[in-house]
Amino acid sequence: MTELILGAGGMLARGLARERPGAISLGIGDLDVTDSAALARAIVPGVSVVWNAAADTRVDLAESDPAHLAVNDVAVGVLAGLCRDAGALLVHVSTDYVFDGRPGRPWREDDPVAPVNAYGRGKLGGERRALGSGAEVLVVRTSWVFAPGGVNFVDTMLGLAASGKTELKVVDDQRGRPTFAPDLARALVRLAGAGARGLVHFANSGATTWYGLAKEALARAGYGHVRLVPCATAEFPRPAARPANSVLDTSLYERLTGETPRSFTDALDEHLRLRAEAAGT
């Protein structure tokens, strides 16, 4: 049986390739997920699992350019239908941005969804297409993903510090749970192996703000001299609104797997170690 990893080259897909070394990894140069005919040629009987790590995560651009819907919404429905016909499991990744961010407890899988931006609406559309397809489907929502070699907040902060910045203003009124992409990849494999289906949340343990995440990352990387100034979201207007509270509840994941996600600070240490190895330092 064949396993396919879509979105090769991205942070999550690289993690999945390490977890499933026998799987075939396909990037956009190999398989464009918006090409229905190409998908139909790839997802055929004999394919057992499709790990969908393909996504358009350009949150602000999504407000003005609906092209993100082709990847995040429409293609997911096509994938799910093909997986149904081929008898394959579809493992698809969604986002904390399906929630409106009102204050309160962490978000559970059965909480009402109400995205505050176009990206979140597109990802929610993909979720609904997958779950309503009749295919065997696992949809995992996650948040604030980081890993070496990808565009992410942690590496942006480290890059600014390395460039000589001595003071950085960072938003301190949005809360979430950072997620290390290799940990997410392991979680997807564990959940699929445990027979989990439907919606599940995964993120590393420990809720924080973007300011709190920057503070931990810079301190651990030896940039404790950089002065961080907490600020409000309103001081950094962006095209897309962000939910103030997108902390995910991972209780269901813990029940299904018998494991508690490790802390995001432990994951940060591994992230920094991997960056140093890649840089040869």
C-alpha positions, 0 to 999 in steps of 0.5 A, spaced: 500 500 500 502 507 498 502 513 502 502 520 499 504 526 503 502 532 499 505 539 500 512 536 500 518 542 502 513 545 507 515 544 515 509 539 516 511 535 510 518 534 512 516 532 519 511 527 516 517 524 511 521 523 517 515 519 520 513 515 514 520 514 510 516 509 506 511 515 503 511 518 497 512 526 498 509 530 492 510 538 492 507 543 487 512 541 482 510 534 482 503 534 484 498 541 484 493 540 488 488 545 485 489 540 478 483 535 479 485 531 473 492 530 476 489 528 483 485 523 480 491 520 477 495 520 483 490 517 488 487 511 486 486 504 489 492 502 492 493 508 496 492 507 503 493 514 506 493 521 503 497 526 508 495 533 506 500 538 508 498 542 502 496 549 504 496 556 502 497 560 509 498 567 507 493 570 512 493 577 510 493 576 502 487 571 503 483 578 505 484 580 498 485 574 493 481 568 493 486 564 490 487 561 497 480 557 496 483 553 491 488 550 496 485 550 502 477 549 500 476 546 494 482 542 493 480 538 500 473 536 497 476 533 491 481 530 495 476 527 500 472 524 494 478 521 491 480 518 497 473 515 498 473 512 491 480 509 492 478 507 500 484 511 502 484 515 509 485 522 508 489 526 514 488 533 513 490 539 517 486 545 519 487 551 523 485 555 530 483 561 526 476 557 525 474 560 531 472 567 533 477 568 539 472 570 544 475 570 551 474 564 555 476 557 556 480 553 550 477 551 544 474 544 544 472 540 537 465 541 538 465 548 540 461 553 535 466 556 529 466 563 527 472 565 523 474 572 523 478 572 517 478 570 510 483 564 511 479 561 517 473 561 512 477 558 507 480 552 512 473 551 515 470 550 508 475 545 507 474 541 513 467 541 512 468 538 505 472 533 508 468 531 513 462 531 509 465 527 503 463 520 506 471 518 506 475 516 512 477 522 514 481 525 520 482 533 520 487 535 525 486 543 527 493 546 530 496 553 531 502 557 531 506 552 527 514 553 527 520 549 525 527 550 521 526 552 514 520 555 514 516 561 514 514 562 521 514 567 527 519 564 531 525 564 525 522 571 524 524 574 531 531 570 531 532 573 524 531 580 526 535 579 533 541 576 528 540 582 524 542 587 529 535 589 532 536 591 539 528 593 540 522 589 538 515 591 539 511 584 539 503 583 540 501 581 547 494 581 546 493 574 542 493 568 546 495 561 543 499 554 543 505 554 539 506 548 535 513 545 533 511 542 526 515 535 527 511 534 533 505 535 529 507 530 524 508 525 530 501 527 533 498 525 526 501 519 525 499 517 532 492 519 531 491 515 525 494 509 528 490 509 534 484 509 529 482 517 530 477 520 525 473 526 525 476 532 528 481 533 533 486 538 536 493 538 537 498 543 539 504 543 544 503 544 551 503 551 554 499 557 552 502 564 551 502 570 547 506 572 541 510 577 546 511 571 550 513 566 545 518 571 542 521 572 549 522 565 550 525 564 543 530 570 544 532 568 551 534 561 549 537 563 543 542 567 547 539 574 545 536 576 552 539 583 550 534 584 545 529 589 548 522 586 547 516 591 548 509 588 548 504 592 544 496 591 542 494 588 536 491 595 534 498 598 534 500 593 528 494 594 523 493 588 518 489 586 513 486 580 516 483 580 523 486 575 528 482 571 534 484 574 540 484 567 544 485 561 539 488 556 545 486 549 543 484 544 548 488 538 546 484 533 551 481 529 546 488 528 543 490 526 550 485 521 551 486 518 544 493 517 544 494 516 552 500 522 551 500 529 553 503 534 548 510 536 550 511 543 552 512 549 547 519 551 551 522 544 550 520 544 543 523 551 542 530 548 545 529 542 539 528 547 534 534 551 536 538 545 536 536 543 529 537 550 526 544 550 529 546 543 526 543 546 519 548 552 520 554 548 522 555 551 529 
